[in-house]
Amino acid sequence: MAKAGAHGARTRRDIVARAAQARGVAGGIIATVALMADSGLPCYGRGAPVDNLRGRFRLDLSDAQAAAFMRATIDDAYDKVAPCPPPA
């Protein structure tokens, strides 16, 4: 994680990692998305939203492994994004 070591970035990453541990409610969230998948909303119109969401929960991992996976995913994404220049 290059510049994401800043306090705010670490805090956001840790919150997302903790949320990954709340996978006990994954079934309800997935069921809700499945109900909305045919709604015509653009966020559900690409690919396989239910399968993609199910994959993001990483139900095949333990809670600790899921949290580590999320931290690594966030760090990887952060390293790929160039920061925006400050407003003039």
Secondary structure, DSSP 8 states (H G I E B T S, - for coil): --STTSHHHHHHHHHHHHHHT-GGGHHHHHHHHHHHTTS--GGGSSS-HHHHHHHHHTTTS-HHHHHHHHHHHHHHHHHHS-------
